[in-house]
Amino acid sequence: MLVDEQFGSDVPEQTHEHGLILAMPAERSGQPMFDFQYGDDFGAHIESFSPDFTKVLVRYNPDGDAAANATQLEKLKRLSDWLKAHDRKFLFELLVPAEDAQLESVDGDPDRYDSELRPELMRRAIAEIQDAGVEVDIWKIEGVDERSDCEMLVAQARTGGREGVVCVVLGRGADDAKVDQWLSAAAPVDGYVGFAIGRSIWWDSLKAYVDGKIDRATGAQKIAENYLRFVTVYERASGKAPVAS
């Protein structure tokens, strides 16, 4: 269960009561650069809810503004050191948005950026974050089209004696066909352990409910069906579920 402190109500408490895994964010939402939601008090807030994983969302392009990247790394190192000292796990959601020059190099085509440039930029970003002393337990990373790129990213995530580190695929609000492609590329790769996608699962159903087009029960059913469909895609690609003839 991934839920934040501001809007989570009693969900964190219920998560513990039901024996589920709880992840909670430490970052200030909606910011282009990572910053702590609660400033210097971040540790106290983590301890008060005691999540299994502390999560951050970070936008980091290795060819981006060097000073901004350095500032982010300094704060992330501080969080990483605190989590390690308090025996807590770190879930790192990495986004690598295109720089203008990078997008221009592929004729402004975001799909070409995703397939031709982003995988190596992701690897470099992970390497720079590691080199800064930020130690991650789970990398939540953007999907890539090719299995070979998934293998490259896992190899980087596990370099330097980090054999226990794993990766999960994030959905980025993409359509079903694209998410299916990303899940199918990642699932067979040792080191990928699943996915953590949101909008692709619940956006349309939630919007229909808010707009009064469906009732709550129907919306919940549709969200469950969408989630289980993605589970089937992942498990079939990983070889853990039978493929229908």
C-alpha positions as CSV (number, residue, x, y, z in Angstrom):
1,M,0.0,0.0,0.0
2,L,1.4,3.4,-1.1
3,V,-0.3,6.3,0.6
4,D,0.8,9.7,1.8
5,E,0.4,11.3,5.2
6,Q,-1.7,14.3,4.1
7,F,-4.5,12.4,2.4
8,G,-4.0,8.9,3.8
9,S,-6.4,9.3,6.8
10,D,-6.2,6.0,8.8
11,V,-5.1,3.9,5.8
12,P,-1.5,3.5,7.2
13,E,-2.9,2.2,10.5
14,Q,-5.2,-0.2,8.7
15,T,-2.3,-1.4,6.5
16,H,-0.4,-2.4,9.6
17,E,-3.4,-4.0,11.2
18,H,-4.0,-6.2,8.1
19,G,-0.3,-7.2,7.8
20,L,0.2,-5.4,4.5
21,I,3.4,-3.7,3.3
22,L,3.2,0.1,3.7
23,A,5.2,2.6,1.7
24,M,4.9,6.4,2.3
25,P,6.5,9.3,0.5
26,A,9.0,11.7,2.0
27,E,9.1,14.3,-0.9
28,R,7.1,17.5,-1.3
29,S,4.6,16.6,-4.1
30,G,4.6,18.3,-7.5
31,Q,8.1,19.9,-7.3
32,P,10.5,19.8,-10.2
33,M,13.4,19.2,-7.7
34,F,13.3,16.8,-4.7
35,D,12.7,18.4,-1.4
36,F,11.5,17.1,2.0
37,Q,7.8,17.5,2.7
38,Y,8.5,18.2,6.3
39,G,11.9,19.7,6.2
40,D,14.3,18.8,9.0
41,D,11.5,16.9,10.7
42,F,11.3,14.2,8.0
43,G,12.7,11.5,10.4
44,A,10.1,12.1,13.1
45,H,7.3,11.8,10.5
46,I,8.8,8.5,9.2
47,E,9.1,7.1,12.7
48,S,5.5,8.2,13.6
49,F,4.0,6.1,10.8
50,S,6.8,3.4,10.6
51,P,6.3,2.5,6.9
52,D,8.1,-0.6,5.6
53,F,9.5,1.6,2.8
54,T,10.1,5.3,2.6
55,K,9.5,6.5,-1.0
56,V,10.8,9.4,-3.0
57,L,10.0,10.6,-6.5
58,V,12.9,12.3,-8.2
59,R,13.3,13.9,-11.6
60,Y,16.9,13.5,-12.6
61,N,18.5,13.7,-16.0
62,P,22.3,13.2,-15.9
63,D,22.7,15.8,-18.7
64,G,20.5,18.3,-16.8
65,D,21.4,21.3,-14.7
66,A,24.5,20.1,-12.8
67,A,23.9,22.4,-9.8
68,A,20.3,21.3,-9.5
69,N,21.4,17.6,-9.7
70,A,24.0,18.2,-7.0
71,T,21.5,19.8,-4.7
72,Q,19.1,16.9,-5.1
73,L,21.9,14.4,-4.5
74,E,22.9,16.1,-1.3
75,K,19.4,15.9,0.1
76,L,18.9,12.3,-1.0
77,K,22.2,11.3,0.6
78,R,20.9,12.8,3.8
79,L,17.7,10.7,3.6
80,S,19.6,7.6,2.6
81,D,22.0,7.9,5.5
82,W,19.1,8.4,8.0
83,L,17.2,5.4,6.6
84,K,20.3,3.2,6.8
85,A,21.1,4.3,10.3
86,H,17.5,3.5,11.4
87,D,17.4,0.2,9.6
88,R,14.7,1.3,7.2
89,K,14.1,0.5,3.5
90,F,14.3,3.0,0.6
91,L,12.0,3.0,-2.4
92,F,13.3,5.3,-5.1
93,E,11.0,6.4,-8.0
94,L,13.2,7.8,-10.8
95,L,11.9,9.8,-13.7
96,V,14.3,11.0,-16.4
97,P,12.5,13.8,-18.3
98,A,14.0,14.8,-21.6
99,E,16.3,17.9,-21.9
100,D,15.4,20.2,-24.8
101,A,18.6,19.3,-26.7
102,Q,17.9,15.6,-26.2
103,L,14.4,15.9,-27.6
104,E,15.7,17.9,-30.5
105,S,18.2,15.2,-31.3
106,V,15.3,12.8,-32.0
107,D,13.2,15.4,-34.0
108,G,11.0,16.2,-31.1
109,D,9.6,12.7,-31.0
110,P,9.0,11.6,-27.4
111,D,8.6,8.0,-28.4
112,R,12.0,8.0,-30.0
113,Y,13.4,9.6,-26.9
114,D,11.9,6.8,-24.8
115,S,13.3,4.1,-27.0
116,E,16.6,5.5,-28.2
117,L,17.9,7.7,-25.4
118,R,16.1,7.2,-22.2
119,P,17.4,3.7,-21.2
120,E,21.0,4.7,-21.2
121,L,20.2,8.0,-19.5
122,M,18.4,6.0,-16.8
123,R,21.4,3.8,-16.3
124,R,23.7,6.9,-16.0
125,A,21.2,8.5,-13.5
126,I,21.2,5.4,-11.3
127,A,25.0,5.3,-11.4
128,E,25.4,8.9,-10.4
129,I,22.9,8.5,-7.6
130,Q,24.8,5.4,-6.4
131,D,28.1,7.2,-6.7
132,A,26.7,10.0,-4.5
133,G,26.3,7.5,-1.7
134,V,22.5,7.1,-2.0
135,E,21.7,3.4,-1.3
136,V,18.4,2.2,-2.6
137,D,16.5,-1.0,-1.9
138,I,13.9,-0.9,-4.7
139,W,14.2,1.2,-7.9
140,K,10.8,2.1,-9.2
141,I,11.7,3.0,-12.8
142,E,10.1,3.9,-16.1
143,G,9.3,1.1,-18.4
144,V,11.6,0.3,-21.4
145,D,10.7,-1.4,-24.6
146,E,13.5,-4.0,-24.8
147,R,14.5,-6.8,-22.5
148,S,18.2,-6.1,-23.1
149,D,17.6,-2.6,-21.6
150,C,15.9,-4.1,-18.6
151,E,18.9,-6.3,-18.1
152,M,21.2,-3.3,-18.3
153,L,19.3,-1.4,-15.7
154,V,19.2,-4.3,-13.3
155,A,23.0,-4.8,-13.7
156,Q,23.5,-1.1,-12.8
157,A,21.1,-1.3,-9.9
158,R,23.0,-4.3,-8.5
159,T,26.5,-3.2,-9.2
160,G,29.1,-2.9,-6.4
161,G,27.8,-5.7,-4.2
162,R,24.1,-4.6,-4.3
163,E,22.8,-8.0,-5.2
164,G,19.7,-7.7,-3.1
165,V,18.5,-4.6,-4.9
166,V,15.4,-5.0,-7.1
167,C,13.5,-3.0,-9.7
168,V,9.8,-2.5,-10.4
169,V,8.1,-0.9,-13.4
170,L,6.2,2.3,-13.1
171,G,3.4,3.1,-15.5
172,R,3.6,6.8,-16.1
173,G,-0.1,6.9,-17.1
174,A,0.6,5.2,-20.4
175,D,-2.0,3.3,-22.3
176,D,-2.6,-0.4,-21.9
177,A,-0.6,-1.4,-25.0
178,K,2.5,0.5,-23.9
179,V,2.3,-0.7,-20.3
180,D,1.9,-4.3,-21.5
181,Q,5.0,-3.9,-23.6
182,W,7.0,-2.6,-20.7
183,L,5.8,-5.3,-18.3
184,S,6.5,-8.0,-20.9
185,A,10.1,-6.8,-21.4
186,A,10.8,-6.6,-17.6
187,A,9.0,-9.7,-16.2
188,P,11.5,-12.3,-17.5
189,V,14.5,-10.4,-16.2
190,D,16.0,-11.6,-12.9
191,G,16.0,-8.5,-10.6
192,Y,12.6,-7.2,-11.7
193,V,10.0,-8.2,-9.1
194,G,6.8,-6.6,-10.3
195,F,5.2,-3.3,-11.1
196,A,3.8,-0.2,-9.3
197,I,1.4,1.5,-11.7
198,G,-1.4,3.8,-10.8
199,R,-3.2,5.9,-13.4
200,S,-3.2,3.1,-16.0
201,I,-5.2,1.0,-13.5
202,W,-7.6,3.5,-12.0
203,W,-7.8,6.8,-13.9
204,D,-10.6,6.1,-16.3
205,S,-12.8,4.4,-13.7
206,L,-12.2,7.1,-11.1
207,K,-13.0,9.8,-13.5
208,A,-16.2,8.1,-14.6
209,Y,-17.2,7.8,-10.9
210,V,-16.4,11.4,-10.1
211,D,-18.4,12.5,-13.2
212,G,-21.4,10.4,-12.0
213,K,-21.3,8.0,-14.9
214,I,-20.8,4.9,-12.8
215,D,-21.4,4.0,-9.1
216,R,-18.8,3.3,-6.6
217,A,-19.1,-0.5,-6.7
218,T,-18.8,-0.5,-10.5
219,G,-15.8,1.7,-10.4
220,A,-14.1,-0.6,-7.8
221,Q,-14.9,-3.6,-9.9
222,K,-13.4,-2.1,-13.0
223,I,-10.2,-1.0,-11.1
224,A,-9.8,-4.6,-9.8
225,E,-10.3,-6.0,-13.3
226,N,-7.7,-3.6,-14.7
227,Y,-5.2,-4.5,-12.0
228,L,-5.7,-8.2,-12.4
229,R,-5.3,-8.0,-16.1
230,F,-1.9,-6.3,-15.7
231,V,-0.9,-9.0,-13.2
232,T,-1.8,-11.7,-15.8
233,V,0.3,-9.9,-18.4
234,Y,3.3,-9.8,-16.0
235,E,3.0,-13.3,-14.8
236,R,2.6,-14.8,-18.3
237,A,5.7,-12.9,-19.5
238,S,7.7,-14.1,-16.5
239,G,6.6,-17.7,-17.1
240,K,4.8,-17.9,-13.8
241,A,1.3,-18.3,-15.2
242,P,0.0,-20.6,-17.9
243,V,-0.5,-19.1,-21.4
244,A,-3.9,-19.8,-22.9
245,S,-3.8,-21.9,-26.1
